[in-house]
Amino acid sequence: METTKRKRLERKGWKVGTVQEFLGLSNEETAYIEVKLALSKTFQRRRREKRLTQQQAARLLKSSQSRVAKMEAGDPSVSLDLLVRSLLALGTPKRALGRILSSS
C-alpha cells in the first residue's frame, strides 16, 4: 500500500496491518499458507503451460476436475502432499519444487 494512502487511512481512524496480524497467525502458520499458495499457483501455471484443461489434468492425476479447481484455488482441504505429487506428475523438476519452497 502506498505510504500516502496508508497515512490518510490512519488519520481517519483506520488501523492498517498485515493479514498475519489481523488473523493472529504465528510465523509458522503464515509460512505454511505462503508455501501452499505458491504451490497452488505453480500448479495452475504448469497446467496451463502444458495446455491442459482442468478435466485433462484431473484424468492425468486420477482425480476430478473439481479437485483440480480446489488445488488451483489453494483450498484448505487440499494437502501439500497432493500439490507436490501433482506438480511432479506434470513434470515439474525437483529442483524447481525446492526453489518454490525456499522462496516462499
DSSP file (Angstrom, degrees, kcal/mol; ACC not computed):
  #  RESIDUE AA STRUCTURE BP1 BP2  ACC     N-H-->O    O-->H-N    N-H-->O    O-->H-N    TCO  KAPPA ALPHA  PHI   PSI    X-CA   Y-CA   Z-CA
    1    1 A M              0   0    0      0, 0.0     2,-0.0     0, 0.0     0, 0.0   0.000 360.0 360.0 360.0 141.1    0.0    0.0    0.0
    2    2 A E     >  -     0   0    0      1,-0.1     4,-2.5     4,-0.0     5,-0.2  -0.344 360.0-127.1 -63.9 144.1    1.2    3.5   -0.8
    3    3 A T  H  > S+     0   0    0      1,-0.2     4,-2.7     2,-0.2     5,-0.2   0.893 108.6  52.0 -60.6 -42.1    2.5    5.4    2.2
    4    4 A T  H  > S+     0   0    0      1,-0.2     4,-2.2     2,-0.2    -1,-0.2   0.906 111.3  46.8 -64.0 -40.4    0.3    8.4    1.5
    5    5 A K  H  > S+     0   0    0      2,-0.2     4,-2.4     1,-0.2    -1,-0.2   0.916 112.1  50.9 -66.2 -42.2   -2.8    6.2    1.3
    6    6 A R  H  X S+     0   0    0     -4,-2.5     4,-2.5     1,-0.2    -2,-0.2   0.931 111.5  47.1 -60.6 -46.8   -1.8    4.4    4.5
    7    7 A K  H  X S+     0   0    0     -4,-2.7     4,-2.3     1,-0.2    -1,-0.2   0.889 110.8  52.4 -64.0 -39.3   -1.3    7.7    6.4
    8    8 A R  H  X S+     0   0    0     -4,-2.2     4,-1.3    -5,-0.2    -1,-0.2   0.918 111.3  46.6 -62.5 -44.0   -4.6    9.1    5.1
    9    9 A L  H  <>S+     0   0    0     -4,-2.4     5,-2.5     1,-0.2     3,-0.2   0.911 111.9  50.5 -64.4 -42.2   -6.5    6.0    6.3
   10   10 A E  H ><5S+     0   0    0     -4,-2.5     3,-1.5     1,-0.2    -1,-0.2   0.878 106.6  55.0 -64.7 -37.4   -4.7    6.1    9.7
   11   11 A R  H 3<5S+     0   0    0     -4,-2.3    -1,-0.2     1,-0.3    -2,-0.2   0.827 105.5  53.9 -63.2 -30.5   -5.6    9.8   10.1
   12   12 A K  T 3<5S-     0   0    0     -4,-1.3    -1,-0.3    -3,-0.2    -2,-0.2   0.383 129.2 -97.4 -86.2   4.8   -9.3    8.8    9.6
   13   13 A G  T < 5S+     0   0    0     -3,-1.5     2,-0.2     1,-0.3    -3,-0.2   0.462  77.5 138.7  98.1   1.6   -9.0    6.2   12.3
   14   14 A W      < -     0   0    0     -5,-2.5     2,-0.6    -6,-0.2    -1,-0.3  -0.549  47.9-135.8 -79.1 145.1   -8.4    3.1   10.3
   15   15 A K        -     0   0    0     -2,-0.2     2,-0.5     2,-0.0    -5,-0.0  -0.900  18.0-159.3 -99.7 126.3   -5.9    0.6   11.6
   16   16 A V        +     0   0    0     -2,-0.6     2,-0.2   -10,-0.1   -10,-0.0  -0.916  29.9 131.8-109.2 127.6   -3.6   -0.7    8.8
   17   17 A G        -     0   0    0     -2,-0.5     2,-0.2     3,-0.0    -2,-0.0  -0.809  50.2 -73.9-153.7-166.8   -1.8   -4.0    9.3
   18   18 A T     >  -     0   0    0     -2,-0.2     4,-2.4     1,-0.1     5,-0.1  -0.537  37.1-113.5 -98.4 165.7   -1.0   -7.4    7.8
   19   19 A V  H  > S+     0   0    0      1,-0.2     4,-2.8     2,-0.2     5,-0.3   0.889 118.8  57.7 -62.2 -39.0   -3.1  -10.4    7.3
   20   20 A Q  H  >>S+     0   0    0      1,-0.2     5,-2.0     2,-0.2     4,-1.0   0.915 109.3  43.6 -59.3 -44.4   -1.0  -12.2    9.9
   21   21 A E  H  45S+     0   0    0      3,-0.2     3,-0.2     2,-0.2    -1,-0.2   0.924 113.6  51.3 -66.0 -44.4   -1.8   -9.5   12.5
   22   22 A F  H  <5S+     0   0    0     -4,-2.4    -2,-0.2     1,-0.2    -1,-0.2   0.897 119.1  35.2 -61.5 -42.7   -5.5   -9.5   11.6
   23   23 A L  H  <5S-     0   0    0     -4,-2.8    -1,-0.2    -5,-0.1    -2,-0.2   0.544 106.1-123.7 -90.8  -7.3   -5.9  -13.3   11.9
   24   24 A G  T  <5 +     0   0    0     -4,-1.0     2,-0.2    -5,-0.3    -3,-0.2   0.885  49.1 170.4  67.6  39.1   -3.5  -13.7   14.7
   25   25 A L      < -     0   0    0     -5,-2.0    -1,-0.2    -6,-0.2     2,-0.1  -0.547  31.3-125.4 -85.1 146.9   -1.3  -16.2   12.8
   26   26 A S     >  -     0   0    0     -2,-0.2     4,-2.3     1,-0.1     5,-0.2  -0.369  31.5-104.6 -77.7 168.0    2.0  -17.4   14.0
   27   27 A N  H  > S+     0   0    0      1,-0.2     4,-2.3     2,-0.2     5,-0.1   0.875 123.5  52.1 -60.3 -37.5    5.1  -17.1   11.8
   28   28 A E  H  > S+     0   0    0      2,-0.2     4,-2.4     1,-0.2    -1,-0.2   0.907 108.7  48.6 -67.2 -42.4    4.9  -20.8   11.1
   29   29 A E  H  > S+     0   0    0      2,-0.2     4,-2.1     1,-0.2    -2,-0.2   0.902 112.2  49.4 -64.2 -40.7    1.2  -20.6   10.1
   30   30 A T  H  X S+     0   0    0     -4,-2.3     4,-2.3     2,-0.2    -2,-0.2   0.920 111.2  49.0 -63.7 -44.0    1.9  -17.7    7.8
   31   31 A A  H  X S+     0   0    0     -4,-2.3     4,-2.4     1,-0.2    -2,-0.2   0.900 109.4  52.7 -63.1 -41.0    4.8  -19.6    6.2
   32   32 A Y  H  X S+     0   0    0     -4,-2.4     4,-2.4     1,-0.2    -1,-0.2   0.923 110.3  47.3 -60.0 -46.1    2.7  -22.7    5.7
   33   33 A I  H  X S+     0   0    0     -4,-2.1     4,-2.5     1,-0.2    -1,-0.2   0.904 111.3  51.1 -63.4 -42.1    0.0  -20.6    3.9
   34   34 A E  H  X S+     0   0    0     -4,-2.3     4,-2.2     2,-0.2    -1,-0.2   0.899 110.9  48.3 -63.2 -40.7    2.5  -18.9    1.7
   35   35 A V  H  X S+     0   0    0     -4,-2.4     4,-2.5     2,-0.2     5,-0.2   0.935 112.0  49.3 -63.8 -46.2    4.1  -22.3    0.7
   36   36 A K  H  X S+     0   0    0     -4,-2.4     4,-2.4     1,-0.2    -2,-0.2   0.914 112.3  47.2 -61.7 -43.6    0.6  -23.7   -0.1
   37   37 A L  H  X S+     0   0    0     -4,-2.5     4,-2.6     2,-0.2     5,-0.2   0.887 110.9  51.9 -66.2 -38.4   -0.4  -20.7   -2.2
   38   38 A A  H  X S+     0   0    0     -4,-2.2     4,-2.1    -5,-0.2    -2,-0.2   0.916 111.8  46.5 -64.0 -42.3    2.9  -20.8   -4.1
   39   39 A L  H  X S+     0   0    0     -4,-2.5     4,-2.5     2,-0.2    -2,-0.2   0.899 112.3  51.3 -65.6 -40.4    2.5  -24.5   -4.9
   40   40 A S  H  X S+     0   0    0     -4,-2.4     4,-2.3    -5,-0.2    -2,-0.2   0.932 112.0  45.2 -62.5 -46.8   -1.1  -23.9   -6.0
   41   41 A K  H  X S+     0   0    0     -4,-2.6     4,-2.4     1,-0.2    -1,-0.2   0.877 113.1  50.9 -66.3 -37.4   -0.2  -21.0   -8.3
   42   42 A T  H  X S+     0   0    0     -4,-2.1     4,-2.8    -5,-0.2     5,-0.2   0.903 108.6  52.2 -66.4 -40.2    2.7  -23.0   -9.7
   43   43 A F  H  X S+     0   0    0     -4,-2.5     4,-2.5     2,-0.2    -2,-0.2   0.941 111.1  46.9 -59.4 -47.0    0.4  -26.0  -10.3
   44   44 A Q  H  X S+     0   0    0     -4,-2.3     4,-2.2     1,-0.2    -2,-0.2   0.920 113.5  48.4 -61.7 -43.9   -2.0  -23.8  -12.2
   45   45 A R  H  X S+     0   0    0     -4,-2.4     4,-2.6     1,-0.2    -2,-0.2   0.913 112.1  48.6 -63.4 -43.4    0.8  -22.2  -14.3
   46   46 A R  H  X S+     0   0    0     -4,-2.8     4,-1.9     2,-0.2    -1,-0.2   0.902 110.2  51.7 -64.4 -41.0    2.3  -25.6  -15.2
   47   47 A R  H  <>S+     0   0    0     -4,-2.5     5,-2.4    -5,-0.2    -1,-0.2   0.928 112.8  45.2 -61.7 -44.0   -1.1  -27.0  -16.2
   48   48 A R  H ><5S+     0   0    0     -4,-2.2     3,-1.5     1,-0.2    -2,-0.2   0.891 108.8  55.7 -67.8 -38.9   -1.7  -24.0  -18.5
   49   49 A E  H 3<5S+     0   0    0     -4,-2.6    -1,-0.2     1,-0.3    -2,-0.2   0.874 108.5  48.7 -59.3 -36.4    1.8  -24.2  -19.9
   50   50 A K  T 3<5S-     0   0    0     -4,-1.9    -1,-0.3    -5,-0.2    -2,-0.2   0.430 114.1-123.8 -82.6   0.9    1.1  -27.8  -20.8
   51   51 A R  T < 5 +     0   0    0     -3,-1.5     2,-0.4     1,-0.2    -3,-0.2   0.888  58.5 151.4  56.5  43.4   -2.2  -26.6  -22.4
   52   52 A L      < -     0   0    0     -5,-2.4    -1,-0.2    -6,-0.1     2,-0.1  -0.844  41.7-135.0-102.9 140.1   -4.2  -29.0  -20.3
   53   53 A T     >  -     0   0    0     -2,-0.4     4,-2.5     1,-0.1     5,-0.2  -0.410  32.7-105.9 -77.4 168.1   -7.8  -28.3  -19.2
   54   54 A Q  H  > S+     0   0    0      1,-0.2     4,-2.4     2,-0.2     5,-0.1   0.888 124.0  53.9 -62.0 -36.7   -8.7  -29.0  -15.6
   55   55 A Q  H  > S+     0   0    0      2,-0.2     4,-2.1     1,-0.2    -1,-0.2   0.918 109.3  46.6 -63.3 -44.3  -10.5  -32.1  -16.8
   56   56 A Q  H  > S+     0   0    0      2,-0.2     4,-2.2     1,-0.2    -2,-0.2   0.904 112.7  49.7 -66.1 -41.1   -7.4  -33.4  -18.6
   57   57 A A  H  X S+     0   0    0     -4,-2.5     4,-2.2     1,-0.2    -1,-0.2   0.902 108.5  54.1 -62.8 -40.0   -5.2  -32.7  -15.6
   58   58 A A  H  X>S+     0   0    0     -4,-2.4     5,-3.0     1,-0.2     4,-0.6   0.913 108.0  49.1 -61.2 -43.3   -7.7  -34.5  -13.4
   59   59 A R  H ><5S+     0   0    0     -4,-2.1     3,-0.9     1,-0.2    -1,-0.2   0.919 110.7  50.7 -61.9 -42.8   -7.5  -37.6  -15.6
   60   60 A L  H 3<5S+     0   0    0     -4,-2.2    -1,-0.2     1,-0.2    -2,-0.2   0.879 116.3  41.3 -60.3 -38.8   -3.7  -37.5  -15.5
   61   61 A L  H 3<5S-     0   0    0     -4,-2.2    -1,-0.2    -5,-0.2    -2,-0.2   0.437 110.9-120.4 -89.5  -0.6   -3.8  -37.2  -11.7
   62   62 A K  T <<5S+     0   0    0     -3,-0.9    -3,-0.2    -4,-0.6     2,-0.2   0.951  79.7 105.4  56.2  50.9   -6.6  -39.8  -11.4
   63   63 A S  S   <S-     0   0    0     -5,-3.0     2,-0.3    -8,-0.1    -1,-0.2  -0.562  72.4 -84.4-137.1-161.6   -8.7  -37.2   -9.7
   64   64 A S     >  -     0   0    0     -2,-0.2     4,-1.9     1,-0.1     5,-0.1  -0.800  27.7-118.3-116.5 159.9  -11.7  -34.9  -10.5
   65   65 A Q  H  > S+     0   0    0     -2,-0.3     4,-2.4     1,-0.2     5,-0.2   0.892 115.9  55.0 -61.1 -40.0  -12.0  -31.6  -12.2
   66   66 A S  H  > S+     0   0    0      1,-0.2     4,-2.0     2,-0.2    -1,-0.2   0.859 106.2  51.7 -64.6 -33.5  -13.4  -30.1   -9.0
   67   67 A R  H  > S+     0   0    0      2,-0.2     4,-2.3     1,-0.2    -1,-0.2   0.899 108.6  50.7 -68.1 -40.0  -10.4  -31.3   -7.1
   68   68 A V  H  X S+     0   0    0     -4,-1.9     4,-2.3     2,-0.2    -2,-0.2   0.911 109.2  51.7 -62.8 -42.1   -8.1  -29.7   -9.6
   69   69 A A  H  X S+     0   0    0     -4,-2.4     4,-1.5     1,-0.2    -1,-0.2   0.902 110.2  48.8 -60.9 -41.3  -10.0  -26.4   -9.3
   70   70 A K  H  X>S+     0   0    0     -4,-2.0     5,-2.4     2,-0.2     4,-0.6   0.884 109.0  53.4 -65.8 -38.2   -9.6  -26.6   -5.5
   71   71 A M  H ><5S+     0   0    0     -4,-2.3     3,-0.9     1,-0.2    -2,-0.2   0.924 110.4  46.8 -61.0 -44.2   -5.9  -27.3   -5.9
   72   72 A E  H 3<5S+     0   0    0     -4,-2.3    -1,-0.2     1,-0.2    -2,-0.2   0.774 111.1  52.0 -70.8 -25.9   -5.5  -24.2   -8.0
   73   73 A A  H 3<5S-     0   0    0     -4,-1.5    -1,-0.2    -5,-0.2    -2,-0.2   0.511 111.2-118.1 -87.6  -5.4   -7.6  -22.0   -5.6
   74   74 A G  T <<5 -     0   0    0     -3,-0.9    -3,-0.2    -4,-0.6    -2,-0.1   0.826  42.8-171.3  72.4  30.6   -5.5  -23.1   -2.6
   75   75 A D    > < -     0   0    0     -5,-2.4     3,-1.9     1,-0.1    -1,-0.2  -0.264  28.8-126.4 -57.6 138.5   -8.5  -24.6   -0.9
   76   76 A P  T 3  S+     0   0    0      0, 0.0    -1,-0.1     0, 0.0    -5,-0.0   0.740 106.2  65.3 -60.4 -23.0   -7.8  -25.7    2.7
   77   77 A S  T 3  S+     0   0    0      2,-0.1     2,-0.5    -7,-0.0    -2,-0.1   0.609  83.4  90.5 -77.0  -9.5   -8.9  -29.2    2.0
   78   78 A V  S <  S-     0   0    0     -3,-1.9     2,-0.1    -8,-0.2   -11,-0.0  -0.753  74.1-138.3 -90.4 128.1   -6.0  -29.8   -0.4
   79   79 A S     >  -     0   0    0     -2,-0.5     4,-1.8     1,-0.1     5,-0.1  -0.446  16.4-123.2 -83.9 156.9   -2.9  -31.2    1.2
   80   80 A L  H  > S+     0   0    0      1,-0.2     4,-2.7     2,-0.2     5,-0.2   0.869 113.9  60.3 -61.1 -36.5    0.6  -30.2    0.5
   81   81 A D  H  > S+     0   0    0      1,-0.2     4,-2.7     2,-0.2     5,-0.2   0.920 104.4  47.3 -58.1 -46.7    1.3  -33.8   -0.4
   82   82 A L  H  > S+     0   0    0      2,-0.2     4,-2.3     1,-0.2    -1,-0.2   0.898 112.0  50.3 -63.8 -41.0   -1.3  -33.7   -3.2
   83   83 A L  H  X S+     0   0    0     -4,-1.8     4,-2.3     2,-0.2    -2,-0.2   0.929 113.1  45.4 -63.6 -44.8    0.1  -30.5   -4.6
   84   84 A V  H  X S+     0   0    0     -4,-2.7     4,-2.3     2,-0.2    -2,-0.2   0.940 114.2  47.9 -65.6 -46.9    3.6  -31.8   -4.6
   85   85 A R  H  X S+     0   0    0     -4,-2.7     4,-2.1    -5,-0.2    -1,-0.2   0.886 112.7  50.0 -60.7 -38.5    2.7  -35.1   -6.2
   86   86 A S  H  X S+     0   0    0     -4,-2.3     4,-1.5    -5,-0.2    -1,-0.2   0.892 108.9  50.8 -68.8 -40.0    0.6  -33.3   -8.8
   87   87 A L  H  <>S+     0   0    0     -4,-2.3     5,-2.4     1,-0.2    -2,-0.2   0.909 110.8  49.2 -63.3 -40.8    3.4  -31.0   -9.7
   88   88 A L  H ><5S+     0   0    0     -4,-2.3     3,-1.6     1,-0.2    -2,-0.2   0.895 107.7  54.7 -64.1 -38.8    5.7  -33.9  -10.1
   89   89 A A  H 3<5S+     0   0    0     -4,-2.1    -1,-0.2     1,-0.3    -2,-0.2   0.797 104.0  55.5 -64.9 -28.0    3.1  -35.7  -12.3
   90   90 A L  T 3<5S-     0   0    0     -4,-1.5    -1,-0.3    -3,-0.2    -2,-0.2   0.406 127.3-101.5 -84.1   3.0    3.1  -32.6  -14.5
   91   91 A G  T < 5 +     0   0    0     -3,-1.6    -3,-0.2     1,-0.3    -2,-0.1   0.665  63.2 161.8  89.9  17.0    6.8  -32.9  -15.0
   92   92 A T      < -     0   0    0     -5,-2.4    -1,-0.3    -6,-0.1    -2,-0.0  -0.579  41.0-120.8 -71.2 124.5    8.0  -30.2  -12.5
   93   93 A P     >  -     0   0    0      0, 0.0     4,-1.8     0, 0.0     3,-0.4  -0.313  14.6-121.3 -65.2 149.5   11.7  -30.9  -11.7
   94   94 A K  H  > S+     0   0    0      1,-0.2     4,-2.3     2,-0.2     5,-0.1   0.854 113.7  57.7 -59.7 -35.0   12.5  -31.5   -8.0
   95   95 A R  H  > S+     0   0    0      1,-0.2     4,-2.2     2,-0.2    -1,-0.2   0.895 103.8  52.2 -63.1 -38.7   14.9  -28.5   -8.1
   96   96 A A  H  > S+     0   0    0     -3,-0.4     4,-2.2     2,-0.2    -1,-0.2   0.902 108.6  50.4 -64.6 -40.3   12.0  -26.3   -9.2
   97   97 A L  H  X S+     0   0    0     -4,-1.8     4,-2.5     1,-0.2    -2,-0.2   0.909 108.9  52.7 -62.1 -41.0   10.0  -27.5   -6.2
   98   98 A G  H  X S+     0   0    0     -4,-2.3     4,-2.4     1,-0.2    -2,-0.2   0.896 108.5  49.6 -60.8 -40.9   12.9  -26.8   -4.0
   99   99 A R  H  X S+     0   0    0     -4,-2.2     4,-2.0     2,-0.2    -1,-0.2   0.896 109.7  51.6 -65.5 -39.7   13.1  -23.2   -5.3
  100  100 A I  H  X S+     0   0    0     -4,-2.2     4,-1.0     1,-0.2    -2,-0.2   0.941 113.4  44.7 -60.9 -46.9    9.4  -22.8   -4.7
  101  101 A L  H  < S+     0   0    0     -4,-2.5     3,-0.2     1,-0.2    -2,-0.2   0.878 114.6  47.6 -66.6 -38.4    9.7  -23.9   -1.2
  102  102 A S  H  < S+     0   0    0     -4,-2.4    -1,-0.2     1,-0.2    -2,-0.2   0.778 112.5  48.5 -77.1 -24.9   12.8  -21.9   -0.4
  103  103 A S  H  <        0   0    0     -4,-2.0    -1,-0.2     1,-0.2    -2,-0.2   0.631 360.0 360.0 -89.3 -12.6   11.4  -18.7   -1.9
  104  104 A S     <        0   0    0     -4,-1.0    -1,-0.2    -3,-0.2    -2,-0.1   0.487 360.0 360.0 -75.8 360.0    8.1  -18.8   -0.1
